[in-house]
């Protein structure tokens, strides 16, 4: 027969209500009482029923981590996997479960969002539809947006300094003496893509280097796309001597194209990526890239969400994580 809360109460000598309170609202029970109750529970191998506990606390102890379908699965995504891992660790530390899905898969056939009643809070990662955020907020479910920024009243956004990172990368190439620099730009959310492009263009203008539209590409942020577009650009006789790629995956594809064309990185073509994902350290030579602390973003997103769930005020609606240029072997 399964051990019940009555068995724990009988063994520790406290009432059933006190035992229940020790799990539902531990702050309302003295430390001495909690120690005796938890010791009795351990002796009896008792685990509180999660559903019953959720009913008492009016919380599900579930958090949704919702990522755009283009970036799914998050656990295999070079940028989002450390963010997700950090979020999971922070959730585990607070006895919360993380439900990972895509913005496409949360909808029922009738268009309704099926997880609304089962989550205490939601983290949206990357590109997101404003209407979906509003649906959760109508249900008074706290929302945090990470790696994106939307100007919505009361919405907490955690993003990186994408503009500043692009400036760092482009300026480094300019100072190396490159006078013709190409751009391989991945299709991310507008806030990310536009900031990185703007940083690139404005830095070239600062150094009086013209922008050649022939060597600016808007592509999917994939290895194959980076390799394909770089292969085409290398056929031009007046090709650039350096390229700024707006993520490491594109940069790795570009490096493959350069190597297969019989050219050298960085002697013939210098390449800089963005993100400092694990890809930057598995390619050879190792990739010079702009570092974003994705793990810090994931941890901060969870901590901020827990504050919102607890009803605590958040000082800043937009939290921006600084970037850092990591110089390795490709530039």
N, C-alpha and C positions, 0 to 999 in steps of 0.2 A: 504494500500500500504506500502511496506517495506521502511524503512528509508534508504537513501543512503548517500554517502559521500558528495554529492552536498548539501543535507539538512544541514549537519553538518557545511559545509563551509559557507552557507548562514547565519546560526545562530551565529556562532562565529566571522564572519567577515574576515576570512582568506581564501586564495585561496584553490581550490581543491588540488593543488599540495602540499601545505604546510600541509594540513590535512593528506594527504596520507603519507607524509614524517614523520609526528609525530608518525605514527604507524610503518612504515617500518624502519626508521632510526631516532629514537627519539633524539639521540645525536646531530643530525644536525639541530634541532629546539630549539629555546630558551625556557627556563623554563616557562617564562610568556606566550608564545604562546601555549606551551603544556598544561598548566593549563586551558586556555580558550577553547582549542579544546576538551580536555577530559571532561570538564564540560558540553559543548554543547552536546557531544556524550552521556553523561550520561542522560542529560535532555531528549534527543530524544530516549533513549534506543537503541542506535546504537552500533552494534558490527561489527568490520572489518571482511571482508571475508577472511578466513584463506588461501584459495587457491590463492586469489589475492595477499595477503600479501607475500605468499611464492614465487610467481612469481617475485614480486618487489625485495625481498631480496635474491632470488635464494636459499632459504632454505625452507625445508619442516616443520621444527620445530618438527620433529619426531626422536626419538632415538630407536634403536632396542636393546632389552636385550635378547640375545640368549643363552639358556642353553641346555646342553646335555639331550637327551630324557630320559636317565635313572634317571635324577634328577627332571623331570617335574611331576606335576606342581610346579613351584618355590614357589608359594604362600603357599603351604602346606609342603614344604621341611623345616625341622627343621633348617638347616644351611643357605639355600639360601633365606628364607622368610624375615629375617631382612635386608639382603643385598638388596633385591629387593625393600622393603619398603623405605629404605634410598635413593635408586636411584630414586624412583618415587617422593619422597618429593623434592629432589634436582631438578628434572626435572620440577615439578610443579612450583617451586619457580622462574624458568626462562621461564615459559610459554611453556614448551616442553611436548609433549606426549611420553609415553613409550610404545613401541610395544613389547609384551612378546611372545616368541615362542621358538621352539626347533631347534637344528641344523638339525634335520631330516625334519622338516616341512617347511623349507624355500626354498626347491627345487621344481621346476616344474617337470612334467613327463619327459621332455627332459634333465633334469639335471641342467638347468639354475637356478639362484637364483632370485626369483621373487620380492624381496623387495629392490633390489639394488638401484633403482631410486627413492625410496620413503623415504630414511633415510639420515639424516645429519651425523650420526655417529652410531657406533655399539659397544656394550659391549658383549663380549663372556665370559660366566661364566663356569669355569671348563674345562672339556675335550672338545677338538675341533680339527677339521681337518685343518691342515696348508693350504691346497688348498682352503678352504672356506675363510680363512682370506685373502689370496692372491687375491681372486676374488673381494672382497670389495676394497682392496687397489689399484687394477688396475683401479677402478672407482674413485680414489682419495677420498674415503670415510674413514675418520679416524676410527681407531679400537683401543680398549683397551681390554686387556685380564685380567680377574680377577680370583683369586684363581687357578692360573696355571702360568707356565713360559715356554716360547718357545724362543729359541735363534734365533730371526729373526731381521734383521737390521731395526731399527726404530720402532719396536713394543713395546709399553708400556705395561708392565706386573705388576699387583699388586697381590702379594701373601703373605701368612703368613709364619712365620718361623716354618715350619712343623718339620724340623730336631730338632731345639731347643726345641720345645714343647714336642717331643717324649723323648728327653734327660731329661727334667724336670720331666716328669711322671715316667719314668723308674728309674731314680735316687732316686726319693722319695720312691718308693717301696723298692729299695735296702737299703736305709737308715733306713727303718722300720724293716729291718732284714729278708726280704724275700730272700731265696736262690734258689727258683724255681719259675720262672715267665713265664707265657704263653703270647702269642700274638694272638689276633684276628684282622686280618688286612683286612680292606675293600678294594674293588677294585675301586679305584679312578683313576684319571689321573696319568700317571707314575711319574710325578714330585712330586705329593703329596704322593702317596703310597710309593715310594722308599725312600723319605726323612724320613718318619715316621719309616719305617722298619730299615733304617740305624741308626737312632738315638737310637732305642731300642737295636739293636745288639751291637753297639759300647759301649753303657753304660754298658751292661752286661759284656762285655770284660774288661772294666775299673775296675769293682768290682770282677773280676775273677769268674763270674757266668757263667756256661756253657749254651749254647743254645740247648734246646731239641726240635728237629724238630717235634716230635710227638705232641707238644703243640703249634705249630705255624700253623695258618690256614689262607688261602687266600679265603675270602668269599665275597658275595655281602653285601653291607652295609645296611642290613635290619634287623628288629627285629626278624623275624622268623629264619633267618640264624644264628644270634647270639645265639638264644636259642637252636637251633638244635645242633650246633657244641659244645656248652658248655655242653649240656646234654651228648653227647658222651664222651667228655674229663673227665667229672666227674666220669665216670665208672672206670677210671684207678686208681689203688691203690696208685700209686706214683704221683698223680696229683699235679700241682702247687698250691701254697698257694696264688697266686696273678695273675691277668691278666691285661694286658694293651690292651685296645680296641681302635681302631683308629677312632671311632666316637661314639657319645653318643647313637645312635640308637642300634648299636651292643651291647654296654655295657648294655642297658636296657634289651635286649633279654637275655644276659648272666646272669643278675640278676634274671630274671624269672626262668631260669633253676636251679640256685643255690637254690632259695627258694623252688621250687617244689621238689627238691631232699632232702628237710628237713635240709638243711644247712643254715648257717647265713652269711650275708655280714655286716661287713668285718671280723667277728671273725674267720670264717672258710675259706672264700675266699675273698680277697680284690680285688676290681675292680676300674680301672680308665678309664675314657672315653676321648673324644677329641671333641672340638668345643664349649662347654658350651652353647648348644642349650637349648630351653625351656624344653626339655626332662629331662635334668639334674636336674631340680627343681621339676618335678612332680612325679618322682620315690621316693620310700621310702626304705631305707634311701636315702637322696639326694646324687647325684653322684659327687664324686671327679673327676675333669675333667680339661683339658687344654683349656683355653679360647682363642678364636679368636674373635676379634671385627669385626664381619661380617658387621654390620651397617656402621662402619667406612670405610671398604673396598668398600661398595657400593657407599657411598657418595664421596669418593676419586676417584673412577672410573668415576663417572659422572663429577666431577669437572675437572679431567684431560682430559676427552673427550671434554668438552666445550672449554678448552684451545686449543686443537688440531683443533677443528672446527673454532676457531677464528684465527688460523694460528700462535698461540703463541708457542715458543719453550718449550719443556719439559726437565727439567734438568736431570732427572734420567729415564732410560729406564726400570729399575727394582726397584720397590718400595716394600719393605718387611715390613709387619706389625708384630711387636713382639707378642709373646704369653705369657700367664701367667697361672701358675698352681693354680686352685681354689680348695682348700681342703674343702671337706664336709664330708659326713658320710660313704663313701664306702671304704675308705683307710686311 
